[in-house]
């Protein structure tokens, strides 16, 4: 049975934003106070929450949430709610569905000023809620995932489906517009150990085709992504991205001309690099659901050559940030544009030397050498190579002119991974490790 509930519109946005921030409406400016009412009842008492958190949801994605006793509460009846924001585009139609077997779902949609546009109880079937709304102003909209009755807690899913709208993309703090604005790119990430679930990644444009996202700090690039027009090769637009993050994230790319959507999901613990040469059909027609969900990667000698070049460009864009973690000095090499920190120690018992630091000399961005006893005597030459476009790994090569005992330690400053190469007394080593670091 469908019920009705009303969230009265405020004369200004202050009262509603106070609600989202967990501030009592009674504390808002009196002239702007919004009285929240359920049909046939008097105004509910104000309630101040201590755990109001707003999360992000991208178009054409489904996220999971849970209402708990620590969540925000609506002033009108003390029912729990989660707030989710998304970027709406004028002319777009959005369908929002909240499903749960644990609670009687209730939805509110607030506009860019924080005022109610729509609410819904049972239109999703059973106790699920669903609403379909046409967006008339571009900007940030807020969904309140709520319950019909106060005190209800439990898990739910929230689905946001977007369609229509003009064939344009509006870039903002969480949206990249790539390939002359044809492709809208957004990302969300989760870090459960930090209490972060489906948070919006922050977007920074670089060129017309390329941009990057950061998660935790503006100084830390997490994902570089590029949209390329490959129609002259295989009648498709291509998507490339490389990541320095192994947290869970989902990138959503939307073709604003056809409405086709392609998600790229990374599971926690995986360090991904993707070259999708069949991401979006080059025709004017929207791809079928089967095509949208597919991850077919086309290849040919000509395509392979471009993939190699583009993957290299992505890797180079990722590299400058990694160099901040490595500081070259008399005993440290910083290789592959500073991503890898390399040090070595050596022992010569007959000379009374144990675990002495080798002296480092850089040669190029990828290569350097160590000397042990004299600056005129090169002992080890070492190189770190980006081989991810071939087998998904960084490679380490070294050759030695010394048969003394030594240990080389290579550290990936991005992931913290560490690799050691030990040489025993009397051995003259040469190593090619093409699976050194993922």
N, C-alpha and C positions, 0 to 999 in steps of 0.2 A: 504494500500500500504506500503510495507516494505521500510525503509530507511536505510542508512548505516552511521555509524559514527565511527571514529577511535580514540582510545586513544594510542598515540605513545608510544612505549616502551622506557624507560629511560636506560642509561648506568648503573645506580645504583638506589637504592631504595629511596635515599634521597628526590628526587623531588616528588615522589608519596606520601611518608609519609608526606611531607610538605602540599600536597593537603588535606590529610585526617585530618590533624591537623588544617586546616584553614589558613595555612601560604601561602602567595603569592609565586608562583613559581619564581617570579622575585627575591625573597629574598634567594632562594636556591643557592648553590654553582654553579657558571656559567658553569663549565665544566660538571655538572650533570643535568642541567636544561632540563626538558622534555617539548617539544613543543606540546601542545594539539591542534589537528586540526579536523575540520569537513571536509568531502570530498569536495574538490573543493574550500576551503576557506583558507584564510591566518590564521596565528596563532591568537587565541583570546587573548584579553588583560588579564593580570593577575588580579586576584580578591582575596582579603583577607577577609575571613569570620570570624564572631565573635561568631558563635554558632555551631561549628563542634563537634558532639558527635558520638562516635562509640558504638553500642549496640551489644548484642550477640543473636544468633539464633542457636538452637540445631537441629540436624538431625531429619527429620520426624516430623517437627512441622510447624505450620502456625502462623505468628505473624502479628499484625496490626501496621501500621505506618501512618504518615501524613506529607506531604511536605508542608512547610509553608515559608513565606517570611523571616523567621529568620534562615532557614537552611543553610547548606553549599552550595557553588556554584562551579560548574566546571569552571575552567579557560577558557575552550574552547568556552563556549557560555553563561556563567552566569546562566545556568539552575540549579535548586535546586536538592540536593540529600541527602539521608541518607546512612550511612555506617553501615553494619552489618557483624560481624565476626563469623566464625564457625571453628571447628576443623576438617580438612580433613585428611583422612587416605590413604596412597599410595595404588593404585589399586581400590579404591572406585569410583563409578559413582554417581555424584550428578546432580539432576534436580532442577533448580531454576525457580520459576514462580512468576511474579509480576502481580497482577490484580488490576484494578481500573476502575471505571466508571467516575472518575473526571479528570484524566490526561491520556496522551498518554505515556504508560509505556516504560521505557528504562532501560536495565540492563548492568552493567559491572561486571566482575569477575576478581579480582586481586589475584596473587599467593602469596606465603609466603614471597616473596621479595617486594611485592607491585606493581608488574608489571602486565599489562593486559594479561589475558588468552583468554577471550571471551567477546563479547558484543552482545546484541540482542535488536531488536525493537518490531516486531509484531508476533513472532513465537508462542505466546500463544493464538492467535486468536483475531481478532478485534484489539483493542488497547492494548492488554495484551502482555507482553514479557515473553519468556521462553528460557532457554538454558540447554543443557545436556552436561556435561563435565566429563571426566575421570581424577581423581586426580593422579598425578604421584609422588608427594612428600608429606609426612605427615607434618602437621603444621597448622598454622593459615591462613585462606583465608578470603578475604574481598569481600562482595557484595555491590555494589553501586546501590541503588534504585533511579532511575533518571527519567527524562522526556525527550521526544524528543525535545520539544520546550522550550526555556527559558521562565521563568515567570509562568509556570504551577504550581498550588498548589492544594492539595486535599488529601483525604484519599486513602490508598491502603492496600493490603495484600501481604505478601511475604511468599512463601512456599518453604521449603528446604526438598527434599526427597533424602535419601542416600541409596545406595544398593551396594552389592558386597564387594570387599576388602578381605583381609586375615582374618582368624579367630583368630585375636589377638586384644588386646586393648592396646592403649598407654596412660598411665596416664600423666596428665599435670595439670596446674593450675586450670583448670575448669572441669577435667574429672577424675572420679574414675574408677578403673578396679577391679571388685569384683569377688569372687569365682574363684580364680586362673586365673583371667584375662578374663573369659568368658563374663562377663557382663560389658558393658560400661554405665556409669551413669553420666548424666549431669543435670543441673538445671538452670532455669532462674527465675527471680523474678521481681515484679513491685511494686512500691510505689509511686502512682500518686501525693501524697501530697509533695513528695520530688523531683518530676520531673523525676522519674526513671521508665522506661518501658522496660521490657524484658531484664534486665541486667543479665550477666552470674554470677552464684554463684561460689564462690571459693571453690575448693575441697581439702580436707586433708585426706589421707589414714590413717587408724588405724591398721587394720589387713588385711589378705588376703580376708576376707569376708566383712569387715566393713569399713566405712569411714563417714566423715561428711562434710557439706557445711556451709560456713558463707557468710553473705550478706553484712553487713555494716562495720563490724570490725572483724579482725582476732581473737580478744578476745571473740567474741560472737558467740557461736555455735548455728546454726539455725535448721539444720536437721541432724539427724543421720540415716544412712541407711545400711541395711545388705541384702546380697543375700545368700540364704541357699539352699543346694542340698537336696530336700525332695523326690527325686525319689523313695527311698526305701519305702516310705509311700503311695504316690499317683501319682507317675510318673510325678511330676512337680518340677520345681525350685520355691522357695518361695522368696518373697520380703517383708521385714519389714522396716518400718521407723517410727520415732517419731520426732515431731517438737516442737520447742520452739517459733516459729514464726507464727503469724496470718496474715501476709501479703499475697498477691497473689503470687503463684509460681507454676511452672510446673516441675516435675521431669520426665526425659525421660530415661528409661532403655532399652538397646539394647542387645539382645543375639547375639553376634558376630559369633556364629556357625551357627545359622539358619536364622539370619537376622530379627527375630521377634522383634517388638518394643512395649513397654508398657508405656504409659504416665500416670502420676498421677498428677491431677490438684487440687490445693487448692485455694478456693476463699477467698478474703479478709475478715477478721473477724473470720475465722475458725482456730481452733488449732487442728491439725490432728494427729492421730496415726493410722497406717495401718498395718495389717497383711494379706498379699495376698498369700494364700497357693495354688493358681492356676495361678501364674503369667506367667510361661512359661512351655510349654509342654516339657517333658523330652526326647521325641524322637528326632531323627536327622532331622526331617522335620520341615520346618517353619510353624508356626501357620497361620491359615486363617485370613483374615481381621476381620471376626466376632469374632474369638477367641482372637485376639490381643486387640480388643476394649472392651472385656468383663471384668468384675470385679467380677468373681465368687470366693467365698471364701469357700473352702472345709473344712469339719470338721469331727472329730471322736474323741473318747476318747484319743487315742494315739497322734493325731495331736494337740488336745486342750492342752495337757500337754506340748508339745514342744512350741506351740504358747505362752503359759503362760510364759515359761522360757525365750524365746527369747525376748518377749516384756519387761520383767523385765530387761534384759541386756541392751536393748536400753534405757530404762528409767534411768538406773544407769549411762550410758554414758552421758546422757543429764544433769544429776544432778550436777556434779562438777562445771560446769560453773555458775549454778544458785546460788551456795553458795556465790559467790563473792558479791552479792547484800545485804546479810544479815550479820550483825555483832553482834555476841552474846555479851551481857553484863549483868550487874546486874539486869536489868529489861526486857531483851529481850531473847527469845528462838529462835533458828534457827533450824527448823525441816525439815525432809525429805531431808537430805543431804544439808541443807541450803536453800532450795527453799522457805520455808514459814517462815516469820517473825511473831512472836507471842508476844503480850504484853497484859497486863491487868491493869485495875485500879479498886479501890474499895472505898466504902464510908461507914462510920459508924457514922451517925449524933450524936448518943448518946455519942460518944467519941470525937466529934468535928473533925472527919476525913471526907474530901470530895475529891473524885477523886484522891486518893493517888496511886502512882505506886506500883503494886505488885512486889515482888522480885522473879526472875527467877532462876531455878536450872535445868540444863540439865541432863537427865538420859541416853538416847541412841540417835542415829541419828534421830529417829522418835519421841521421847518422852521426856517430861520434866514436871516440876511442878512449881506452884507458892505458896509462902507463904505471908501472910498479916501482922500479928502482931508479930510473932516469928519464927525464923528459924527452931525451933523444931516442928512447927505446919503446916503440909502440908494442903493447902486449895483447890487447883485445880490440877488435873493431866490431861494432854492433849497430844494427839497423832495425827500426820498427816500421812496418809497412801496413797500410790499410788494405786488407784483402777481402773486405766484406762483400764487395760486389761479385766475388768469385765463390766464396764458401761461407760467408757470414762471420769471418774471424779477422782479427788483427794478427799479423805474422811477426815473428822475431827471428832475425838471422844474426849469427855472430861467428867470427873466425878468430882463432888465437895463434899468436906467435910464441906463447909461453906454455911450458909444461909444469909450472908450479901449481900448488893447490890454490884454488880461488872459488868464490861463489858470486854469481851475478844475481842481483835482485831487481826485477822489473815490476813496477806498480802501475796499474791502470787508475789514474786519478779520478776518473769518472765513476767507476763502479766500486773502487776499493780492492779489486781483485789483485792478487800478488802471485808472481811466478818466479821461482828460483832455478838457477842453472849452476850445478856444482861440478867442478873439475877436480879429479884426484891427482896427486903428485905423480908425475911421469907421463901424463896423458896430454896429447896435443889435439885439442878439440875443434870441431867445426859443426855448427848446429843450424838447421833450418826448421823452425817450429811454425808450421802453417795453421796451427789451431791453438795459438798461444792465449788469445783473449777473445771471447764472444762479443 
